[in-house]
Amino acid sequence: MPDLAKAVRQFPVRDGEKPWTAREVRAIADELIGHVRRLGSELASADADLSELLRNSGDGAGDDQADSGSSALEREQELTLVNNTRDLLVQSEHALTRIAAGTFGTCESCGKAIGKARVQAFPRAILCVECKQREERR
């Protein structure tokens, strides 16, 4: 982590918002670091569970269709969990990279301030509200 006292001066804010403080950014960074650790552990566990399900998917050739369907649904749910966890981990790591690079709080689409309240509520945010709404309309 860079010297936050210097780095926070680069972080943009919207009109009417107070500038970022090193304490605020440190709290967000600490939260993100905690998320990265937790998500990494969850991902390792979910990957192991998924591997086990995939290894055992060929077993039970005599299973009826209901059992096969249930197994397929379980594998699909586990795969969804792994992918969601991986996405959150990547987003959290990206937010930490943005803090270190001095681009935290800047919209990756338009370059304007995302908004301090939005980033404090959702530290992984990379788009301002306007750009996010535009993205969702597509």
LINWOWO-V591899 format. One record per residue. RES is the residue in one letter. NEAR is the number of other C-alpha atoms within 10 Angstrom. Layout:
res | near
RES | NEAR
RES | NEAR
This chain:
res | near
M | 11
P | 11
D | 9
L | 19
A | 14
K | 12
A | 20
V | 23
R | 14
Q | 17
F | 21
P | 23
V | 19
R | 14
D | 8
G | 6
E | 11
K | 10
P | 15
W | 19
T | 15
A | 16
R | 12
E | 15
V | 20
R | 16
A | 12
I | 21
A | 20
D | 13
E | 13
L | 21
I | 16
G | 13
H | 16
V | 19
R | 12
R | 13
L | 19
G | 17
S | 13
E | 17
L | 19
A | 14
S | 13
A | 20
D | 18
A | 13
D | 16
L | 20
S | 15
E | 12
L | 17
L | 14
R | 10
N | 11
S | 14
G | 9
D | 9
G | 10
A | 8
G | 8
D | 10
D | 9
Q | 9
A | 9
D | 12
S | 16
G | 12
S | 11
S | 16
A | 15
L | 12
E | 14
R | 19
E | 13
Q | 13
E | 18
L | 18
T | 13
L | 17
V | 20
N | 15
N | 13
T | 20
R | 19
D | 13
L | 16
L | 22
V | 16
Q | 18
S | 23
E | 17
H | 17
A | 23
L | 22
T | 15
R | 17
I | 22
A | 16
A | 13
G | 19
T | 20
F | 27
G | 31
T | 24
C | 21
E | 16
S | 13
C | 12
G | 13
K | 16
A | 22
I | 26
G | 20
K | 21
A | 12
R | 15
V | 19
Q | 15
A | 10
F | 11
P | 21
R | 23
A | 23
I | 23
L | 23
C | 22
V | 15
E | 12
C | 17
K | 15
Q | 11
R | 10
E | 11
E | 7
R | 7
R | 5
